[in-house]
Amino acid sequence: MLSSKKMVKGLPHIDHPDEVCESCVLSKHHRSSFVKEVNWRAKRPLELIHTDVCGPITPMSTGQNRYFLTFTDDFSRKTWIYFLKRKSEVFNCFKNFKAIMEKQIGYMIRTVRSDQGGEYTANDFEAFCTQQDIRHQTTPAYTPQLNGVAERKNRTILDMTRSLLKEKKLPKQYWAEAVSCAVYLLNRCPTRSLQGVIPEEAWSGHKPSVTHLRVFGCVAYAKIPDARRRKLDDKSEKCIFVGYGERRMGYRLYNPITKKVITSRDVIFEEDKSWEWNGDQEAVKWITTDLILEGEEVPTVLVEEPIVPAAEP
């Protein structure tokens, strides 16, 4: 350019050879650009599943977990989440996820896309995929951009989790409850990957209701069934709203005084109020109690909770 445009004086014409300069390659090698627009999308549920592990997260959750594992369906962009104590639990979670989802939707998982983490490249994971005729795609090392759906999902979940905890000043050890709530909400939020529908509807074919949604971390009062109290006892207990039930349908509430999690359908919310912690924010062991009376009609407020030990949210 200097020569052809005569930008300087005294520079002779140079024939630039069309060959690789080893010194330049070793000194200046840069990454190839990544495709910003995806040219291929799944045409049906479970045709492609994106997965990734996020963690370790400090402090540990109330269930003593340090990681969470996500599975995102490429067709619907619906996400499911599992909480893990160790990365070695990924294989069992995947088998559990496969069995439940395939039976629920009537399709088979065809492709799984992950990074090259040891939890995904272990012999048992690879052997299972081969046995089940599942194509396992792994991205090259240090290229999270090629597993962008899962990586962006984890980043979005963590951003929401931080916001949920900070808004109501909840201790950080309750991050697992906030993560579950964030995923529940994201499955009911619009996404650029879908036109005119949300992930939950794209997956199930039914338009979900959001009338039951409440502010995470707000003060909530759960009715105590008559069979569980004496005549002069209070008829409700003050708790914190921490999510939506699945196996026990209703609202999940945590009582910081009794250190128990309950599930109830008879709840009065104060969504503009937060719990006053008085500096006592240490991690606790949660015990789950069910306050739904037999024979009562229960609202459908399901959450995509992980399949984990009973002590974990």
Rosetta blueprint (number, residue, H / E / L):
1 M L
2 L L
3 S L
4 S L
5 K L
6 K L
7 M L
8 V L
9 K L
10 G L
11 L L
12 P L
13 H L
14 I L
15 D L
16 H L
17 P L
18 D L
19 E L
20 V L
21 C L
22 E H
23 S H
24 C H
25 V H
26 L H
27 S H
28 K H
29 H L
30 H L
31 R L
32 S L
33 S L
34 F L
35 V L
36 K L
37 E L
38 V L
39 N L
40 W L
41 R L
42 A L
43 K L
44 R L
45 P L
46 L L
47 E L
48 L E
49 I E
50 H E
51 T E
52 D E
53 V E
54 C E
55 G L
56 P L
57 I L
58 T L
59 P L
60 M L
61 S L
62 T L
63 G L
64 Q L
65 N L
66 R L
67 Y E
68 F E
69 L E
70 T E
71 F E
72 T E
73 D E
74 D L
75 F L
76 S L
77 R L
78 K L
79 T E
80 W E
81 I E
82 Y E
83 F E
84 L E
85 K L
86 R L
87 K H
88 S H
89 E H
90 V H
91 F H
92 N H
93 C H
94 F H
95 K H
96 N H
97 F H
98 K H
99 A H
100 I H
101 M H
102 E H
103 K H
104 Q H
105 I H
106 G L
107 Y L
108 M L
109 I L
110 R L
111 T E
112 V E
113 R E
114 S E
115 D L
116 Q L
117 G L
118 G H
119 E H
120 Y H
121 T H
122 A L
123 N H
124 D H
125 F H
126 E H
127 A H
128 F H
129 C H
130 T H
131 Q H
132 Q L
133 D L
134 I L
135 R E
136 H E
137 Q E
138 T E
139 T L
140 P L
141 A L
142 Y L
143 T L
144 P H
145 Q H
146 L H
147 N H
148 G H
149 V H
150 A H
151 E H
152 R H
153 K H
154 N H
155 R H
156 T H
157 I H
158 L H
159 D H
160 M H
161 T H
162 R H
163 S H
164 L H
165 L H
166 K H
167 E H
168 K L
169 K L
170 L L
171 P L
172 K H
173 Q H
174 Y H
175 W H
176 A H
177 E H
178 A H
179 V H
180 S H
181 C H
182 A H
183 V H
184 Y H
185 L H
186 L H
187 N L
188 R L
189 C L
190 P L
191 T L
192 R L
193 S L
194 L L
195 Q L
196 G L
197 V L
198 I L
199 P H
200 E H
201 E H
202 A H
203 W H
204 S H
205 G L
206 H L
207 K L
208 P L
209 S L
210 V L
211 T L
212 H L
213 L L
214 R L
215 V L
216 F L
217 G L
218 C E
219 V E
220 A E
221 Y E
222 A E
223 K E
224 I L
225 P L
226 D H
227 A H
228 R H
229 R L
230 R L
231 K L
232 L L
233 D L
234 D L
235 K L
236 S E
237 E E
238 K E
239 C E
240 I E
241 F E
242 V E
243 G E
244 Y E
245 G L
246 E L
247 R L
248 R L
249 M L
250 G L
251 Y E
252 R E
253 L E
254 Y E
255 N E
256 P L
257 I L
258 T L
259 K L
260 K E
261 V E
262 I E
263 T E
264 S E
265 R L
266 D L
267 V E
268 I E
269 F E
270 E E
271 E E
272 D E
273 K E
274 S E
275 W L
276 E L
277 W L
278 N L
279 G L
280 D L
281 Q L
282 E L
283 A L
284 V L
285 K L
286 W L
287 I L
288 T E
289 T E
290 D E
291 L L
292 I L
293 L L
294 E L
295 G L
296 E L
297 E L
298 V L
299 P L
300 T L
301 V L
302 L L
303 V L
304 E L
305 E L
306 P L
307 I L
308 V L
309 P L
310 A L
311 A L
312 E L
313 P L
